[in-house]
Amino acid sequence: MRVVSVAEMRELERRAFDAGTPEAELQRRAGAAVADTIVRIRRSTGSVVALVGPGNNGRDAWVAAERLRAFGWDACLHLTPRHALTDAELHTFERQGGRVVEQQAARLAESIRLALERCSVAVDGLLGIGALGPPRPPLIDVIEEVNAWRARTPDPIVVAVDTPSGLDADTGIAPGAVMRADVTVVLGGAKRGLLTPAAAQHTGQLVFADIGIADGPDGATEVVTDASVRGALAATPPDAHKGALGRLLVVAGSERYVGAANLVCAAGLRAGAGIVTLACPRWLRDVVAGGLPELTYLPLPDGGPAIEPDRCAALILDALPSFNALALGPGLSTEGGVGAFVESALRGRGRRTIPAVVDADGLNALAARTGWTEWIGPDVVMTPHRGELRRLAPQTDTADNNVDTTPWEAVRPLARAWGVTLVLKGAFTAIGSDDRAWVHAKPNPALATAGTGDVLTGIVGGLLARGMQPAEAARLAVWVHGTAGDLAGRGRPAGGLAASDLLAEIPLALAEALPKGAARRV
């Protein structure tokens, strides 16, 4: 699914109608997607109130309620003034066992309150992506009633159709009252405003539904969805051996950041690299080896890159032809000769055409050196967070291209200019290459903890070692990282996740990227 503006979405709908797809058919698909999402979440029948507004979202909510009623749910349509349904449609719904509530504007909020007390799921079909400005009465009162019900009710679910009512689907800003959804079922194209930090507090989880129309203009940013990564990872052959699964060389860690080396190497192993080798001084090897007996080691001088940059770089470059990928940077520190070491290692890597992922202090070293874009070389994945990106490219932010609000628009021109694959980490992690861009639209605040970036570096490195192209390795790694975070966080209180908790979940996430029907062995 591609990222679109409201105007682009309208054009896609028009083309679908012109091509012969009836509007009623699109509404049927949209409503079915909403209902099926509710069934996947709830798993058992319950009671649902569909809030039917004046536009297409109202009709989508009606279709969802009809489908849920057919599945055995107690379904109620609560109509607002100027709702979108005909008398015949309402009579049919009632005749088939559904309930319909219609009330005067003055008593609408009270009526909504009473209806909600009888249900566990509310479907927001009040306002769609075309609504302009803040909601007006009586819809303001309806939105506030639903939000209050959600706040006081044990385990409620508010499911928004395409966008929460009151949210600007282009900007992600709420100019007035706005529905607080637990899930938003995004239909046809990913509206750009939904993919912003400002919108995340209102949209809840984003579920992307294909309703059978073109999902955006050519060249538009694509959303990394569960469906889009299916088949991205080749199944491991039955006769595979460790050498065939790739060799990853890791240069990470220092006296202050010992754990970074551990996390990168462990993630590389869990991502399926056949052999992971840590290049480090003897003292760091002795610390890491007890927890990761699977590693092999490339000994570096005891002073490490900070003290002996030239010698360390020479050892790395001599060994590099024996490896399939390099992971460089996490926890190296910025002391002494680290910058010179990073430059020497990356310059030499480029001549040997070994793909690499560069993160953390590797990026800080680049930012402190002039002309690095001229020698960074091809086949590099860079994984900065926003602060690191601003150090690498101080002029990145513009009014229309802001790394905080529209990161997917910031990454592609930089990736093209630098000749790299760029992963901009954040709530909506963006991936850019020369000609494509993606955004991962599953924010997980539990991942905002030390070391999770090191885990991502290891996953990218492991996939590069297995032979994936840099852009595809980055895209899949971001999805695997997020999915591992979701799996690790189940049943845990918010804020209780540690980076090492992700490691055991990486193979489970990778299994979901195998081709359909492939044996779940990674």
Secondary structure, 3 states (H helix, E strand, C coil): CEEECHHHHHHHHHHHHHCCCCHHHHHHHHHHHHHHHHHHHHCCCCEEEEEECCCHHHHHHHHHHHHHHHCCCEEEEEECCCCCCCHHHHHHHHHCCCEEEECCHHHHHHHHHHHHCCCCEEEEECCCCCCCCCCCCCHHHHHHHHHHHHHHCCCCEEEEECCCCCCCCCCCCCCCCCCCCCEEEEECCEEHHHHCHHHHHHHCEEEEECCCCCCCCCCCCEECCHHHHCCCCCCCCCCCCCCCCCEEEEECCCCCCHHHHHHHHHHHHHCCCCEEEEEEEHHHHHHHHCCCCCCEEEEECCCHHHHCHHHHHHHHHHHHHHCCEEEECCCCCCCCCHHHHHHHHHHHHHHHCCCEEECCHHHHHHHCCCCHHHHCCCCEEECCCHHHHHHHCCCCCECCECCCCCHHHHHHHHHHHHCCEEEECCCCCEEECCCCEEECCCCCHHHCCCCHHHHHHHHHHHHHHCCCCHHHHHHHHHHHHHHHHHHHHCCCCCCCCCHHHHHHHHHHHHHCCCCCCCCCCC
